[in-house]
C-alpha cells in the first residue's frame, strides 16, 4: 500500500504531519491551561457521559484539528487541572517542564523497557536512575530495582519478594504487619498474593498516626506464640491522609531482632530524598529490605513514574521468567523484564532523567520543601481559626481538618449534632467542587467526616488557602442553616 494511503502512520515520510499535529495539540493544551480560572468546571458525570455517548467511534473525523475541537468539549474543557493553585485534593502534583519534554520523546520513540533489543540505551538509563535512587536511600552496593506503574504495583512486588523470601511457610500462616494508617494497597497486595483474608494485621498508631514500635513488637510476639509467620513489616514514610512518617529506626530495630522483612512505603515521602533541609526525616530507611518511591508525587513527574528498590538485588529473581522468544536463560544482555512484573513497559525513567539533567536534584527538593513549609503555615492558620478543628499535624504536606458551626460550649445544641456536622463537611466539599473554584479531599478520622488539603503545588499561596476556607465556611454554614431552619450565627 502506498504511503499516501497511510497518512497517520508515524514514519520518515510523515514527520512533518507529526510535527504539525504535536504543535497544534500542545498549543491547545497550553492555551487551555492559560485560560482556566479554577481546577475544575464542576460538571456533573451524567452530563459529560451524555456528550461522550453521542460520539460515533465508527465515523472518524479524518482531521486532527476537528478531533482536537471535539476533545475540547469532552475532555480539555472539564479536565481536573492539578497545576491550579487551588487544587488541594489528592496526591497529584503539577509537573515540571523537563519531564513533559521526556514524556513527548518517550511516547514518540515508543521504546519498550522489557528487553535490550527493544530499548538499548533506555535500559541503561533506567538502571542508572535505580542506582542513583538506591544510593539516595543508602541501601548499599547490592541494591537494585525497577520502575513500575505506581505505588500500588511497587508495594505488590515488594510483598511478593517478601513472601518468596519467607520460604516454605504455609500461605495460611503468613502475616503482614502494617500501621492502621497504612495504604490500602497493602491489603490489596495480600489478596492478590493469595494470602488469607486476615493476613494483614493492623498495628496501632500513636496520636500522630505513626506506627507504635512497642505495639509492633507485641504483634510479632503474638504471631510467634500462635505459630504465625511474619512475612513482612510495612512501615510508611508519608501516610496518605496525615503525611505521617513511622519511626523508621525503632521499627528497623524490631525487624532486626526478629528477622522480619522490612518494607518502607515511601510513595509520598520520597521527595525528602532530595530535600536540602528535611532528609533526616527518612533516617532509618537505609535499613529497609525494600522501598517504594513515587516520583509522580513528590518529584513533580507526570504519571506514571514509580519504582521499587531492594537492598539485595538477587531477590528480584523471584520475578524472573524466561521465554525463548524474549529473554532466554542464556541471554548475556541486560533485560529489565527479568526484574519486572510487567512485560511491555514504558520508558518512564526518561522523564526523571531529563528533570535531573536540566534542573538538578536540589531544585526538586526545594520545591518539595516549599509545599511542606506551606502546609505548616496552613496548619497554624487553621489551629487559630474557630471555624475549624485540625487533626494531627503532618510531617509532610497534608492538613486534615473539619468545619465546626460554633463553639460547642455556647452553641445551640442542634448545631453540635455530630451527624449534622459530618453532613455539613461532606456538603461543603461537594459544593466546593461543583463550584469549580477549588477542590479538596475528604476522609474519616475516628469515624467522623473530615476534610483534607493535600498541598503539592509550590504555586499555591496562603491567600489561596484562606479563600478556600472562606468558601468551605460559606457552603457549610448555608447547609446547616437550611437543615435547622434558620440562620447560623457564629458565636
C-alpha positions as a printed Julia matrix, in Angstrom:
491×3 Matrix{Float64}:
   0.0     0.0    0.0
   1.46    3.39  -0.94
   2.46    5.76   1.8
  -0.19    8.29   0.78
  -2.84    5.8    1.84
  -1.37    5.6    5.32
  -1.12    9.27   6.31
  -1.38    8.56  10.05
   1.42    6.02  10.37
   4.43    7.62  12.03
   7.48    7.21   9.8
  10.12    9.23   7.99
   7.57   10.41   5.4
   5.06   11.72   7.94
   7.32   13.61  10.31
   6.0    16.96   9.09
   2.46   15.86   9.84
   3.6    14.65  13.27
   5.29   17.97  13.95
   2.17   19.9   12.92
  -0.16   17.73  14.99
   2.09   17.9   18.05
   2.43   21.67  17.76
  -1.33   22.05  17.4
  -2.07   19.73  20.32
   0.47   21.32  22.66
  -0.8    24.74  21.68
  -4.36   23.76  22.55
  -3.34   22.44  25.96
  -1.16   25.48  26.66
  -4.0    27.84  25.73
  -6.43   25.91  27.9
  -4.08   25.96  30.88
  -3.57   29.69  30.44
  -7.35   30.26  30.5
  -8.52   28.06  33.37
  -9.91   30.01  36.31
 -10.29   27.05  38.64
  -9.09   23.47  38.92
 -12.41   22.03  37.66
 -15.59   23.17  35.97
 -17.79   21.19  38.36
 -19.56   19.38  35.53
 -21.79   16.5   36.62
 -20.85   12.98  35.47
 -24.21   12.31  33.78
 -23.98   15.45  31.66
 -20.48   14.66  30.43
 -21.39   11.0   29.9
 -24.21   12.08  27.59
 -21.83   14.16  25.48
 -19.33   11.31  25.16
 -22.0     8.68  24.44
 -23.25   10.57  21.39
 -19.89   10.26  19.63
 -19.88    7.59  16.92
 -16.43    5.98  17.07
 -17.08    4.24  13.75
 -17.27    7.59  11.93
 -13.78    9.15  12.08
 -13.36   12.89  11.62
 -10.34   12.47   9.3
  -8.91   15.77  10.52
  -6.68   16.2   13.6
  -7.93   19.74  14.18
 -11.54   18.62  14.13
 -10.66   15.85  16.58
  -8.98   18.41  18.86
 -12.04   20.65  18.64
 -14.15   17.71  19.79
 -11.65   16.88  22.51
 -12.08   20.38  23.92
 -15.73   19.56  24.55
 -15.34   16.08  26.02
 -12.05   16.35  27.91
  -9.93   19.5   27.95
 -12.73   21.87  28.97
 -13.71   19.79  32.01
 -10.42   18.12  32.95
  -9.17   18.43  36.52
  -6.09   20.64  36.36
  -3.59   19.72  39.06
  -1.39   22.71  38.25
  -4.05   25.13  39.55
  -3.08   26.57  42.95
  -6.49   25.78  44.45
  -6.35   22.1   43.56
  -5.85   20.76  47.09
  -7.43   17.32  46.91
  -5.33   14.23  46.25
  -1.66   13.31  45.91
  -1.45   14.75  42.41
   1.31   17.17  41.56
   1.87   19.79  38.89
   4.61   18.6   36.57
   7.92   20.21  35.7
   8.58   21.12  32.09
  11.71   18.92  31.58
   9.56   15.92  32.48
   6.98   16.94  29.87
   9.79   17.02  27.34
  10.71   13.48  28.35
   7.08   12.39  28.02
   6.88   13.7   24.45
  10.13   12.0   23.46
   9.46    8.61  25.04
   5.98    8.44  23.52
   7.22    9.19  20.02
  10.11    6.73  20.08
   7.95    4.2   21.98
  10.76    2.11  23.45
   9.67   -0.89  25.48
  11.7    -1.49  28.61
  11.39   -5.27  28.71
  14.44   -6.34  26.7
  17.66   -4.79  25.46
  16.75   -5.33  21.82
  13.65   -3.15  22.31
  15.24   -0.34  24.28
  19.07   -0.25  24.16
  20.22    2.91  25.96
  16.85    3.27  27.68
  17.67    0.13  29.67
  20.92    1.65  30.91
  19.31    4.99  31.74
  16.69    3.25  33.87
  19.37    1.19  35.6
  21.41    4.29  36.3
  18.41    6.01  37.88
  17.75    2.94  40.03
  21.37    3.09  41.22
  21.01    6.81  41.94
  17.81    6.28  43.93
  19.26    3.34  45.87
  22.27    5.48  46.77
  19.99    8.27  47.99
  18.2     5.68  50.12
  21.52    4.35  51.42
  20.7     0.71  50.64
  24.24   -0.33  49.72
  26.1    -1.61  46.66
  24.0    -4.76  46.18
  20.77   -2.79  45.79
  18.69   -2.94  42.63
  15.15   -2.3   41.48
  12.87   -1.47  38.6
  10.44    1.22  37.55
   6.75    0.42  38.0
   3.35    1.87  37.14
   2.83    3.3   40.63
   2.99    2.78  44.36
   0.38    0.02  44.34
   2.44   -2.09  41.94
   5.64   -1.28  43.81
   4.09   -2.44  47.08
   2.75   -5.58  45.4
   6.16   -6.52  44.03
   7.89   -5.83  47.35
   5.45   -8.08  49.2
   5.79  -10.76  46.52
   9.55  -10.78  47.14
   8.98  -10.88  50.89
   6.61  -13.83  50.52
   9.12  -15.75  48.44
  11.94  -14.93  50.84
   9.83  -16.23  53.73
  10.5   -19.69  52.24
   8.49  -22.83  52.88
   5.97  -21.19  55.2
   2.38  -22.25  54.52
   0.44  -19.35  52.95
  -2.23  -19.61  55.63
   0.35  -18.82  58.33
   1.87  -15.76  56.65
   1.21  -12.35  58.16
   1.94   -8.79  57.07
   2.13   -6.21  59.86
   1.32   -2.64  58.86
   0.18    0.5   60.63
  -3.54    1.09  60.89
  -2.83    4.19  58.76
  -1.02    2.26  56.0
  -2.11    2.47  52.36
  -4.95    0.19  51.25
  -2.67   -1.33  48.6
  -1.11   -3.45  51.35
  -4.47   -5.18  51.81
  -4.96   -5.46  48.06
  -1.48   -6.92  47.56
  -2.12   -9.56  50.22
  -5.27  -10.64  48.42
  -3.52  -10.77  45.05
  -0.75  -12.85  46.6
  -3.26  -15.44  47.79
  -2.85  -14.75  51.5
  -5.64  -15.36  53.99
  -8.25  -12.6   54.47
  -6.82  -11.8   57.9
  -3.19  -11.87  56.79
  -2.7    -8.11  57.11
  -2.57   -7.16  60.79
  -3.21   -3.51  61.66
  -0.64   -2.27  64.17
  -1.94    0.56  66.39
  -0.66    4.07  65.74
   0.03    6.88  68.2
  -1.81   10.21  68.36
   0.32   11.49  65.45
  -0.8     8.49  63.33
   2.63    6.85  63.42
   3.08    3.13  63.98
   3.93    2.31  67.59
   7.11    0.2   67.76
   6.03   -1.33  71.07
   2.75   -2.44  69.51
   4.68   -3.87  66.55
   6.93   -5.88  68.89
   3.85   -7.15  70.73
   2.19   -8.25  67.47
   5.33  -10.06  66.35
   5.48  -11.88  69.67
   1.8   -12.78  69.38
   2.4   -14.17  65.89
   5.23  -16.3   67.26
   3.03  -17.64  70.06
   0.24  -18.51  67.62
   2.6   -20.18  65.13
   2.14  -17.47  62.51
   5.0   -16.27  60.29
   5.64  -12.54  59.89
   6.25  -12.34  56.17
   6.84   -8.59  56.2
   6.53   -5.43  58.24
   5.31   -2.44  56.21
   6.33    0.95  57.53
   5.02    4.11  55.89
   7.03    7.23  55.14
   4.18    9.58  54.4
   0.68    8.28  55.05
  -1.91    9.38  52.53
  -4.14   11.23  55.0
  -1.78   12.57  57.61
   1.63   12.66  55.92
   2.98   10.87  58.98
   6.29    9.03  58.91
   6.53    5.91  61.01
   9.52    5.83  63.42
  11.8     4.0   60.99
  14.87    3.48  63.23
  12.83    1.89  66.01
  10.85   -0.25  63.58
  14.09   -1.35  61.93
  15.41   -2.34  65.36
  12.38   -4.58  65.94
  12.74   -6.16  62.5
  16.46   -6.74  63.01
  15.84   -8.68  66.21
  13.08  -10.81  64.69
  14.48  -11.18  61.17
  11.31   -9.8   59.58
  11.45   -8.31  56.1
  11.08   -4.52  56.37
   9.32   -2.75  53.52
   9.01    1.04  53.61
   6.23    2.58  51.56
   7.74    5.99  50.77
   5.5     6.67  47.79
   4.65   10.1   49.22
   7.66   10.87  51.4
  10.32   10.04  48.81
  10.63   13.74  47.99
  12.59   14.02  51.22
  15.42   12.15  49.48
  16.29   15.38  47.67
  15.2    17.87  50.32
  18.01   20.24  51.34
  16.51   20.59  54.84
  14.42   17.5   55.72
  16.33   14.41  54.57
  16.74   13.41  58.23
  13.02   12.6   58.42
  13.83    9.44  56.44
  16.6     8.29  58.78
  16.33    4.54  59.18
  15.09    3.93  55.64
  18.59    2.7   54.75
  17.86   -0.4   56.86
  14.84   -1.44  54.77
  14.79   -4.58  52.64
  12.59   -2.86  50.04
  11.29    0.64  49.41
   8.51    2.11  47.28
   9.1     5.53  45.73
   6.62    7.51  43.63
   8.36   10.13  41.55
   4.96   11.2   40.22
   4.04   12.53  43.65
   6.83   14.49  45.29
   9.3    14.68  42.39
   6.74   16.55  40.23
   6.73   13.97  37.45
   3.86   13.03  35.11
   2.01    9.81  35.82
   3.33    7.23  35.78
   6.76    7.21  37.38
   7.38    4.91  40.34
   9.94    2.33  41.39
  10.54   -0.46  43.85
  14.08   -0.64  45.21
  15.51   -3.63  47.11
  18.56   -3.95  49.32
  19.61   -7.28  47.77
  19.16   -7.26  44.02
  19.38  -11.03  43.94
  15.86  -11.31  45.37
  14.46   -9.82  42.16
  14.94  -13.31  40.72
  11.52  -14.12  42.18
  10.01  -12.05  39.36
  12.1   -13.7   36.64
  10.57  -15.97  33.99
  12.22  -16.87  30.71
  10.72  -17.13  27.25
  12.75  -18.34  24.3
  11.4   -15.6   22.04
  12.07  -12.82  24.54
  14.69  -13.36  27.23
  16.16  -16.86  27.02
  18.09  -18.0   30.06
  21.29  -17.96  28.0
  20.96  -14.23  27.21
  24.03  -12.15  28.05
  22.47   -8.71  27.68
  20.67   -6.63  30.32
  16.94   -7.37  30.19
  14.74   -5.4   32.58
  11.86   -7.86  32.14
  13.89  -10.18  34.37
  13.14   -7.81  37.27
   9.63   -6.61  36.48
   6.06   -7.82  36.92
   5.32   -6.21  33.57
   6.49   -7.25  30.13
   5.86   -4.35  27.77
   6.7    -1.25  29.77
   7.08    2.45  29.02
  10.38    4.31  29.29
   9.04    6.38  32.19
  12.52    6.78  33.61
  13.33    9.28  30.84
  11.13   11.92  32.48
  13.09   11.8   35.71
  16.38   11.6   33.81
  15.72   14.84  31.91
  14.42   16.52  35.07
  17.66   15.74  36.9
  19.82   16.7   33.95
  18.04   20.06  33.45
  17.05   21.09  36.98
  19.14   19.01  39.35
  18.04   17.1   42.43
  18.3    20.02  44.84
  15.9    22.13  42.78
  13.3    19.35  43.06
  13.92   19.13  46.79
  13.46   22.87  47.19
  10.06   22.64  45.51
   9.04   19.87  47.89
  10.3    21.88  50.86
   8.1    24.78  49.74
   4.89   22.74  49.9
   5.85   21.23  53.26
   6.57   24.71  54.62
   3.22   25.95  53.34
   1.39   23.03  54.96
   2.89   24.06  58.3
   1.61   27.6   57.88
  -1.82   26.32  56.85
  -1.96   24.14  59.98
  -1.22   27.19  62.12
  -3.86   29.21  60.26
  -6.48   26.52  60.9
  -5.43   25.96  64.51
  -6.15   29.63  65.2
  -9.47   29.74  63.33
 -12.56   28.93  65.48
 -14.46   27.81  62.39
 -12.29   24.73  62.06
 -10.76   21.87  64.04
  -7.45   20.34  62.94
  -6.31   16.77  63.38
  -2.72   15.52  63.77
  -0.03   17.81  62.4
   1.59   16.44  59.25
   5.3    15.89  58.78
   4.74   16.43  55.07
   2.2    18.48  53.11
  -1.28   17.35  54.11
  -3.61   19.1   56.54
  -6.66   17.25  57.9
  -9.41   19.4   59.42
 -13.16   19.84  59.68
 -15.63   22.7   59.81
 -17.49   23.34  63.06
 -20.6    25.53  63.35
 -19.65   27.31  66.57
 -18.03   26.99  69.96
 -19.64   23.77  71.27
 -19.85   25.22  74.8
 -22.0    28.11  73.61
 -23.85   26.88  70.54
 -27.43   25.78  70.08
 -27.49   22.01  70.82
 -28.97   21.39  67.36
 -25.79   22.77  65.83
 -23.49   20.41  67.69
 -25.12   17.2   66.46
 -22.15   15.12  65.21
 -24.11   13.68  62.28
 -25.16   17.15  61.16
 -21.55   18.34  61.31
 -20.49   15.3   59.24
 -23.12   16.09  56.62
 -22.12   19.75  56.57
 -18.48   18.86  55.86
 -19.45   16.44  53.11
 -21.75   19.03  51.58
 -19.1    21.73  51.73
 -16.64   19.55  49.85
 -19.18   18.64  47.18
 -20.41   22.2   46.77
 -16.86   23.48  46.55
 -16.03   21.03  43.75
 -19.27   21.79  41.93
 -18.47   25.5   42.06
 -15.27   24.87  40.12
 -13.37   27.3   42.34
 -11.34   24.77  44.33
 -11.06   21.07  45.13
 -10.31   19.44  48.48
 -10.36   15.82  49.63
 -12.42   14.13  52.31
 -11.56   11.42  54.81
 -12.65    9.89  58.1
 -10.95   10.4   61.46
 -12.18    8.18  64.27
 -15.36    7.6   62.31
 -16.1    11.28  61.71
 -16.06   13.22  58.45
 -13.07   15.49  57.91
 -11.69   17.48  55.0
  -8.13   17.37  53.73
  -5.77   19.7   51.97
  -3.1    17.86  50.0
  -0.61   20.56  49.1
   1.76   19.61  46.29
   1.81   22.8   44.25
   4.59   25.29  45.03
   2.45   27.96  43.32
  -0.25   27.66  45.99
  -0.21   30.54  48.49
  -1.6    31.06  51.96
  -4.05   33.51  50.37
  -5.33   30.74  48.07
  -5.93   28.53  51.09
  -7.64   31.29  53.05
 -10.03   31.86  50.15
 -10.86   28.16  50.04
 -11.51   28.13  53.8
 -13.94   31.02  53.43
 -15.79   29.12  50.71
 -15.96   25.98  52.85
 -17.34   28.02  55.74
 -19.95   29.61  53.48
 -21.16   26.34  51.98
 -21.23   24.52  55.33
 -22.97   27.41  57.1
 -25.67   27.6   54.43
 -26.21   23.85  54.63
 -26.61   23.85  58.41
 -28.86   26.89  58.28
 -31.16   25.09  55.88
 -31.03   21.93  57.98
 -32.04   23.6   61.24
 -34.44   26.02  59.61
 -32.71   29.25  60.42
 -29.59   31.35  60.1
 -26.43   30.06  61.73
 -24.76   32.83  63.69
 -21.22   32.05  64.77
 -20.67   32.67  68.45
